[in-house]
Amino acid sequence: MTLATLVLMVAPLVALGACIVVHVVLSRALPGLPRPRGIMLSVGAAAVGVAGLALFGPAERLPAGLSPLELAAVWLLTYILLAYCYVIGFFNLGESARRIRLLIDLHQAGRRGLTLEEILSAYNARMIVDVRLQRMVAGGQVSERDGVYFTASRVMLTAARLLVWLKIAYLGSRHELDVRIVTPERGPR
């Protein structure tokens, strides 16, 4: 197996590694850079690299009948799925998962545990909304004028609309709790 063949086999994984490295470098070199922008830049930089390698890489090593454009499409799809897993499954895990924070808080409380009042004081809806709004304002997704909030970036709005569309496509509903259940006895409910 040659190096070129090996590169062809693992290019999306290498691109994911490049994405992570670029993300870490951007986050440390530019601490004021909004997090969503840093993620988009790192994911985009590696996507350009994987597409460029597919389109302009060692075409003589491609399996018969596979064009560089087809390889680019497959690699990009694979890379984007891997990048999605990184961003949502790994990076955002500590950012927004209240369940994980609650488990850590309960563990740190030790044998004493936490009362419901103590838990609710740390997880009230106002605090959660305030933190999310602060992050969205800092990230340039939302702007605030005179106490009123507005969308400021079409990128996250488009991503949110895409997620709604995917929920409709996969679940048949805009919300996972709104899925219609069909039973043979009673029909849809």
C-alpha positions as CSV (number, residue, x, y, z in Angstrom):
1,M,0.0,0.0,0.0
2,T,1.4,3.3,-1.0
3,L,1.2,6.6,0.9
4,A,-1.2,8.0,-1.8
5,T,-3.5,5.1,-1.4
6,L,-3.5,5.5,2.4
7,V,-4.3,9.2,2.1
8,L,-7.2,8.4,-0.2
9,M,-8.6,6.0,2.5
10,V,-8.3,8.3,5.5
11,A,-8.7,11.8,4.0
12,P,-12.0,12.6,5.8
13,L,-10.5,11.5,9.2
14,V,-7.4,13.6,8.5
15,A,-9.6,16.5,7.6
16,L,-11.4,16.1,10.9
17,G,-8.1,16.2,12.7
18,A,-7.2,19.4,10.8
19,C,-10.5,20.9,11.7
20,I,-9.9,20.2,15.4
21,V,-6.3,21.6,15.2
22,V,-7.6,24.8,13.4
23,H,-10.4,25.2,16.0
24,V,-8.0,24.9,18.9
25,V,-5.5,27.3,17.3
26,L,-8.2,29.9,16.5
27,S,-9.7,29.6,20.0
28,R,-6.4,30.2,21.7
29,A,-4.9,32.7,19.3
30,L,-8.1,34.8,19.0
31,P,-9.9,34.5,22.4
32,G,-12.4,37.3,21.3
33,L,-13.5,35.4,18.3
34,P,-17.2,34.3,18.7
35,R,-17.4,30.6,19.2
36,P,-19.8,29.9,16.2
37,R,-17.5,31.8,13.9
38,G,-14.5,29.9,15.1
39,I,-16.3,26.6,14.5
40,M,-17.4,27.7,11.1
41,L,-13.9,28.8,10.1
42,S,-12.3,25.5,11.3
43,V,-14.9,23.3,9.7
44,G,-14.8,25.3,6.5
45,A,-11.0,25.4,6.3
46,A,-10.8,21.6,6.5
47,A,-13.7,21.2,4.0
48,V,-11.8,23.3,1.5
49,G,-8.7,21.1,2.1
50,V,-10.6,17.8,1.7
51,A,-12.3,19.0,-1.5
52,G,-9.1,20.3,-2.9
53,L,-7.3,17.0,-2.2
54,A,-10.1,15.1,-3.9
55,L,-10.3,17.3,-6.9
56,F,-6.6,17.9,-7.5
57,G,-5.0,15.0,-5.7
58,P,-3.6,11.7,-7.0
59,A,-6.3,11.0,-9.6
60,E,-4.3,8.0,-11.0
61,R,-4.9,6.2,-7.7
62,L,-8.7,6.4,-7.9
63,P,-10.6,3.2,-8.5
64,A,-11.8,2.7,-12.1
65,G,-14.9,4.7,-12.9
66,L,-14.6,7.1,-10.0
67,S,-14.2,10.7,-10.9
68,P,-12.5,13.3,-8.7
69,L,-15.8,15.2,-8.4
70,E,-17.5,12.0,-7.1
71,L,-14.7,11.4,-4.7
72,A,-15.0,15.1,-3.5
73,A,-18.7,14.6,-2.9
74,V,-18.2,11.4,-0.9
75,W,-15.3,12.8,1.1
76,L,-17.2,16.0,1.8
77,L,-20.3,14.2,3.0
78,T,-18.2,11.9,5.2
79,Y,-16.2,14.8,6.5
80,I,-19.2,17.0,7.2
81,L,-20.8,14.1,9.2
82,L,-17.7,13.7,11.2
83,A,-17.4,17.4,11.8
84,Y,-21.0,17.5,12.9
85,C,-20.3,14.7,15.4
86,Y,-17.3,16.8,16.7
87,V,-19.2,20.1,16.9
88,I,-22.5,18.7,18.4
89,G,-21.3,15.6,20.1
90,F,-18.0,16.7,21.6
91,F,-17.6,20.4,21.6
92,N,-21.1,21.4,22.5
93,L,-21.4,18.6,25.1
94,G,-19.8,20.8,27.8
95,E,-21.4,23.9,26.5
96,S,-25.0,23.2,26.7
97,A,-25.8,19.9,28.3
98,R,-27.6,20.6,31.5
99,R,-27.9,16.9,32.3
100,I,-24.1,16.6,32.4
101,R,-23.7,19.7,34.5
102,L,-26.4,18.4,36.9
103,L,-24.7,15.0,37.2
104,I,-21.4,16.7,38.0
105,D,-23.1,19.0,40.5
106,L,-24.7,16.0,42.2
107,H,-21.4,14.1,42.3
108,Q,-19.6,17.1,43.7
109,A,-22.2,17.4,46.5
110,G,-21.1,13.9,47.6
111,R,-23.1,12.1,50.2
112,R,-24.9,15.3,51.2
113,G,-26.6,15.4,47.8
114,L,-28.7,18.4,46.7
115,T,-32.3,19.3,47.5
116,L,-34.7,20.2,44.8
117,E,-34.6,23.8,45.9
118,E,-30.8,23.9,45.5
119,I,-31.0,22.3,42.1
120,L,-33.8,24.7,40.9
121,S,-31.8,27.7,42.2
122,A,-28.9,26.8,39.9
123,Y,-31.2,25.8,37.0
124,N,-33.9,28.3,36.9
125,A,-35.3,29.3,33.5
126,R,-34.3,32.9,33.8
127,M,-30.6,32.0,34.4
128,I,-30.6,29.5,31.5
129,V,-32.2,32.0,29.1
130,D,-29.9,34.8,30.3
131,V,-26.8,32.7,29.7
132,R,-28.0,31.6,26.2
133,L,-28.8,35.2,25.2
134,Q,-25.4,36.4,26.4
135,R,-23.7,33.7,24.3
136,M,-25.8,34.5,21.3
137,V,-25.2,38.2,21.6
138,A,-21.4,37.6,22.1
139,G,-21.4,35.2,19.1
140,G,-23.1,37.8,16.8
141,Q,-26.2,35.6,16.3
142,V,-28.5,38.0,18.2
143,S,-28.4,41.7,18.8
144,E,-30.0,43.7,21.6
145,R,-31.3,47.3,21.3
146,D,-33.2,48.9,24.2
147,G,-33.9,45.6,25.9
148,V,-35.4,44.0,22.7
149,Y,-33.6,41.1,21.0
150,F,-33.3,40.6,17.2
151,T,-31.7,38.0,15.0
152,A,-28.4,39.4,13.8
153,S,-27.0,36.6,11.7
154,R,-28.7,34.6,9.0
155,V,-26.3,31.7,9.4
156,M,-27.7,30.3,12.7
157,L,-31.2,31.1,11.6
158,T,-30.7,29.1,8.4
159,A,-29.2,26.2,10.5
160,A,-32.2,26.3,12.8
161,R,-34.6,26.2,9.8
162,L,-32.6,23.3,8.4
163,L,-33.0,21.4,11.7
164,V,-36.7,22.1,11.6
165,W,-36.9,20.8,8.0
166,L,-34.9,17.7,9.0
167,K,-37.3,17.0,11.9
168,I,-40.3,17.4,9.6
169,A,-38.6,15.0,7.1
170,Y,-37.6,12.4,9.7
171,L,-40.3,12.7,12.3
172,G,-43.2,14.1,10.3
173,S,-43.4,17.0,12.8
174,R,-41.7,20.3,13.7
175,H,-41.0,19.0,17.2
176,E,-40.1,15.6,18.5
177,L,-42.8,15.8,21.2
178,D,-45.4,16.5,18.6
179,V,-45.0,13.3,16.7
180,R,-48.3,11.6,15.8
181,I,-48.5,8.1,17.1
182,V,-50.6,5.7,14.9
183,T,-52.0,2.6,16.6
184,P,-54.1,0.0,14.8
185,E,-56.8,0.2,17.4
186,R,-57.3,4.0,17.5
187,G,-55.6,5.4,14.5
188,P,-53.6,8.6,14.8
189,R,-53.5,10.3,18.2
